Amino acid sequence: MQKNVEKMTINYSPNFDLQKRDKNKIKYLIYHYTGMKSEKLAIKKLISFNSNVSCHYYITTSGKLIQMVPNLYVAWHAGKSNWKNHKSLNYNSIGIEISNPGHKYGYRKFNNNQIKSLIKISNKLIKKYKIHKKNILGHSDIAPLRKIDPGEKFPWKLLSKKKIGIWHNLNSKMLKSFREKNTELNLHKFIIYLKKIGYHTEYSNFNEYKKIIKIFQMRFRPELVNGKLDLECYKIAKSLYNLQ
């Protein structure tokens, strides 16, 4: 099993921009899950001329790493997306797909070999392109109305301990006490916190705001994802706001 984690193979996708980009343009790492019934179907889609999707790296169920688009070419993984002042994050990011059937086909925990492989390639890319931990994101972070991957089972807290991605600085005992309090909260202030963190926050109705709350919970409060703004979520967002 360990051998699979260490070795990288190549299976190039035709779906990328032909013009090379400067390495200084690479500012983000974006994590995805495949959301397909099988690994075979996921790989087939990513290398198909007709799919118009791709990624730079693919991590198989066994933890094997496959490169599908070279780093200095723009892969088609992010789609319509926003984070801070950037739009269409394909141009500024490296996309990593991790094999997982997703919420539609039996969402499951990412296994140890997959996470080992993810940590290894992420550390290499972070070092090579000087990617800040604040710029390591999930597809759902940059496209919250369209995407929910990599989902609530993705180990953001574990990765943050390896300096991959951010996490809040509140302890679990404190958070539990917040969750149990029935406090009237200021949605506008919460949205200000999200905007400072990097989320796109200009939405037209309450259902869209509920969706972004759910996406925030998947990332930073995965134990309870209900789309409701409670004191725990509010305090987590404030903590992250203060870390910016």
C-alpha positions as CSV (number, residue, x, y, z in Angstrom):
1,M,0.0,0.0,0.0
2,Q,2.8,2.4,0.9
3,K,4.3,2.0,-2.5
4,N,1.1,3.4,-4.1
5,V,1.3,6.5,-2.0
6,E,4.9,7.2,-3.0
7,K,4.7,6.6,-6.8
8,M,3.3,9.1,-9.3
9,T,2.1,8.2,-12.8
10,I,1.0,10.3,-15.7
11,N,-2.3,10.1,-17.6
12,Y,-2.6,13.4,-19.4
13,S,-6.0,15.1,-20.0
14,P,-6.6,17.1,-23.2
15,N,-8.6,19.6,-21.3
16,F,-6.4,22.6,-20.5
17,D,-5.5,26.0,-21.9
18,L,-2.7,25.8,-24.5
19,Q,-0.9,28.9,-23.3
20,K,1.5,28.4,-20.4
21,R,1.2,30.6,-17.4
22,D,3.9,32.2,-15.3
23,K,4.6,30.2,-12.1
24,N,3.9,33.4,-10.1
25,K,0.3,33.2,-11.2
26,I,-0.2,30.1,-9.1
27,K,-1.7,31.3,-5.8
28,Y,-4.2,28.6,-4.8
29,L,-4.6,24.9,-4.2
30,I,-8.2,23.7,-4.7
31,Y,-9.4,20.3,-3.4
32,H,-12.2,18.3,-5.0
33,Y,-13.8,15.0,-4.7
34,T,-14.7,13.1,-8.0
35,G,-18.4,12.5,-7.1
36,M,-18.6,9.6,-9.6
37,K,-19.9,6.0,-9.2
38,S,-16.5,4.5,-9.8
39,E,-12.9,5.5,-10.1
40,K,-12.8,4.2,-13.7
41,L,-15.6,6.5,-14.7
42,A,-14.0,9.5,-12.9
43,I,-10.7,9.0,-14.7
44,K,-12.4,8.4,-18.0
45,K,-14.3,11.7,-17.6
46,L,-11.2,13.7,-16.7
47,I,-9.3,12.5,-19.8
48,S,-12.2,12.7,-22.2
49,F,-12.2,15.3,-25.0
50,N,-15.9,15.9,-24.6
51,S,-16.1,16.4,-20.9
52,N,-14.4,19.9,-20.7
53,V,-13.1,19.1,-17.2
54,S,-9.7,18.1,-15.8
55,C,-7.4,18.5,-12.9
56,H,-3.7,18.7,-12.3
57,Y,-3.5,15.8,-10.0
58,Y,-5.8,12.8,-9.2
59,I,-5.5,10.7,-6.1
60,T,-6.9,7.2,-6.4
61,T,-8.7,5.2,-3.8
62,S,-5.4,3.4,-3.0
63,G,-3.5,6.7,-2.6
64,K,-1.8,6.5,-6.0
65,L,-1.0,10.0,-7.5
66,I,-1.7,10.6,-11.2
67,Q,-0.7,13.8,-12.9
68,M,-3.3,14.8,-15.6
69,V,-2.2,18.4,-16.5
70,P,1.3,19.9,-16.0
71,N,1.4,22.6,-13.3
72,L,2.1,25.5,-15.6
73,Y,-1.0,24.9,-17.7
74,V,-4.5,26.0,-16.7
75,A,-6.6,22.9,-15.9
76,W,-10.4,23.1,-16.1
77,H,-11.5,22.2,-12.5
78,A,-12.8,25.3,-10.7
79,G,-15.4,26.6,-13.2
80,K,-17.3,29.8,-12.3
81,S,-15.7,30.7,-9.0
82,N,-14.7,33.5,-6.6
83,W,-12.4,34.0,-3.7
84,K,-11.4,37.4,-2.3
85,N,-10.5,39.5,-5.4
86,H,-10.0,36.6,-7.8
87,K,-12.6,35.3,-10.2
88,S,-12.4,32.1,-12.3
89,L,-9.8,30.5,-10.1
90,N,-8.7,28.1,-12.8
91,Y,-6.1,30.7,-13.9
92,N,-4.5,31.0,-10.5
93,S,-4.8,27.5,-9.0
94,I,-3.7,23.9,-9.1
95,G,-6.7,21.5,-8.8
96,I,-6.4,18.1,-7.0
97,E,-9.2,15.6,-7.4
98,I,-9.6,12.8,-4.8
99,S,-11.4,9.7,-5.6
100,N,-14.7,9.6,-3.6
101,P,-18.2,8.8,-4.8
102,G,-19.5,11.9,-3.1
103,H,-22.9,12.7,-1.6
104,K,-24.8,11.4,-4.6
105,Y,-23.3,7.9,-4.7
106,G,-22.4,7.0,-1.1
107,Y,-20.1,9.7,0.3
108,R,-17.4,8.1,2.5
109,K,-14.4,9.1,4.6
110,F,-11.2,9.7,2.8
111,N,-8.8,6.9,3.6
112,N,-5.3,7.2,5.2
113,N,-3.4,6.5,2.0
114,Q,-5.3,9.2,0.1
115,I,-4.6,11.7,2.9
116,K,-0.9,10.7,3.0
117,S,-0.6,11.3,-0.7
118,L,-2.5,14.6,-0.5
119,I,-0.2,15.9,2.2
120,K,2.9,14.9,0.3
121,I,1.9,16.6,-3.0
122,S,0.4,19.6,-1.2
123,N,3.6,20.2,0.7
124,K,5.6,20.0,-2.6
125,L,3.3,22.5,-4.3
126,I,3.2,24.8,-1.3
127,K,6.9,25.0,-1.2
128,K,7.4,25.3,-5.0
129,Y,4.9,28.0,-5.6
130,K,4.9,29.7,-2.1
131,I,1.2,29.1,-1.6
132,H,-0.2,30.6,1.6
133,K,-2.2,28.4,3.8
134,K,-5.1,30.8,3.6
135,N,-5.2,30.0,-0.2
136,I,-5.8,26.3,0.3
137,L,-9.5,25.7,-0.4
138,G,-12.2,23.3,-1.3
139,H,-14.3,23.6,-4.5
140,S,-17.3,24.4,-2.3
141,D,-15.4,27.4,-0.8
142,I,-15.0,29.1,-4.2
143,A,-18.4,28.0,-5.7
144,P,-20.7,27.6,-2.7
145,L,-24.0,27.8,-4.7
146,R,-22.9,25.1,-7.1
147,K,-20.6,22.7,-5.2
148,I,-20.4,20.9,-1.9
149,D,-17.1,19.0,-2.4
150,P,-14.8,17.9,-0.8
151,G,-17.6,17.8,1.9
152,E,-17.8,17.5,5.7
153,K,-15.7,14.3,5.8
154,F,-12.7,16.0,4.4
155,P,-10.1,16.3,7.2
156,W,-9.4,20.1,7.2
157,K,-8.6,20.1,10.9
158,L,-5.9,17.4,10.5
159,L,-4.4,19.2,7.4
160,S,-4.3,22.5,9.3
161,K,-2.0,20.8,11.8
162,K,0.4,20.2,8.9
163,K,0.1,23.9,7.9
164,I,-2.1,23.0,5.0
165,G,-5.2,25.2,5.1
166,I,-6.5,27.3,8.0
167,W,-8.5,26.4,11.1
168,H,-10.0,28.4,14.0
169,N,-8.3,28.6,17.4
170,L,-11.3,27.7,19.6
171,N,-11.2,24.6,21.8
172,S,-13.9,21.9,21.6
173,K,-15.3,22.5,25.1
174,M,-15.8,26.2,24.4
175,L,-17.5,25.4,21.1
176,K,-19.9,22.9,22.7
177,S,-21.0,25.6,25.2
178,F,-21.6,28.0,22.3
179,R,-23.7,25.5,20.4
180,E,-26.0,25.0,23.4
181,K,-26.8,28.7,23.7
182,N,-29.9,30.2,22.1
183,T,-28.6,33.6,21.2
184,E,-30.0,36.1,18.7
185,L,-27.2,36.7,16.1
186,N,-26.4,39.4,13.5
187,L,-26.4,37.7,10.1
188,H,-24.9,40.9,8.5
189,K,-21.9,40.8,10.9
190,F,-21.5,37.1,10.1
191,I,-21.4,37.8,6.4
192,I,-18.8,40.5,7.0
193,Y,-16.6,37.9,8.7
194,L,-17.1,35.5,5.7
195,K,-16.2,38.2,3.2
196,K,-13.0,39.0,5.1
197,I,-12.1,35.3,5.1
198,G,-12.5,35.2,1.4
199,Y,-16.0,34.0,0.6
200,H,-18.2,35.6,-2.1
201,T,-21.1,37.1,-0.1
202,E,-23.3,38.9,-2.6
203,Y,-26.5,36.8,-2.7
204,S,-30.0,37.7,-3.6
205,N,-32.1,35.7,-1.2
206,F,-32.1,34.0,2.2
207,N,-31.9,30.5,0.7
208,E,-28.6,31.4,-0.9
209,Y,-27.3,32.7,2.4
210,K,-28.5,29.5,4.1
211,K,-26.4,27.6,1.5
212,I,-23.2,29.5,2.2
213,I,-23.7,28.9,6.0
214,K,-24.0,25.2,5.2
215,I,-20.8,25.3,3.1
216,F,-19.0,27.2,5.9
217,Q,-20.2,24.5,8.4
218,M,-18.9,21.7,6.1
219,R,-15.5,23.2,6.2
220,F,-15.2,24.5,9.8
221,R,-18.0,22.8,11.8
222,P,-18.5,19.4,10.1
223,E,-20.1,17.7,13.1
224,L,-23.4,19.6,12.5
225,V,-24.2,20.8,9.0
226,N,-27.7,22.3,9.0
227,G,-27.5,25.7,7.3
228,K,-28.5,27.5,10.6
229,L,-26.5,30.3,12.0
230,D,-25.9,29.5,15.6
231,L,-23.5,31.0,18.2
232,E,-20.9,28.3,17.5
233,C,-20.7,29.1,13.8
234,Y,-20.7,32.8,14.6
235,K,-17.7,32.5,17.0
236,I,-15.8,30.3,14.6
237,A,-16.2,32.9,11.8
238,K,-15.1,35.7,14.1
239,S,-12.1,33.6,15.1
240,L,-11.1,33.1,11.5
241,Y,-11.8,36.8,10.8
242,N,-9.4,37.8,13.5
243,L,-6.7,35.5,12.0
244,Q,-6.8,37.2,8.6
